[in-house]
Amino acid sequence: MEANKEYPDGLIYFPSKSSAPEWADGKIIIYPKKLGAWMKANPEFVTKYNGEDQVVLDINKSKESTPDNPKGYARVNTYKKEEVAAKVTSSNDDDLFG
C-alpha cells in the first residue's frame, strides 16, 4: 500500500447520488489559482504526455460513502514504471563453474 498519499489542492470531486441518472458519475470542481499554485509547489507530480504537462489523478470512493450519501476524493497517481536495469555480463558468464 502506498505510504505517502497526495491530494491536490484546488480540486474537489463529488460522486453522484443514487438518484442521479446512471450516466452521471459525479462532478469535479476546479479552482484554477489553487490548483496552479499546488502544481507549482509540487513539480514532482507533473509529468509529460505528448509534450504537454499533466497530473494524473485517481478518483476513488471514500470508505464512508453510501448510496444515499456518496463521498469521494481525487488523489494523485504516483505510479511510475520501474526502469529495467541493463544486464551487465562478465567474461565469467560463459563459464558454468566459474
Helices and strands as residue ranges (DSSP letters): E 11-15, E 26-30, H 32-41, G 43-45, E 47-49, E 52-54, E 57-61, E 72-76, G 91-94
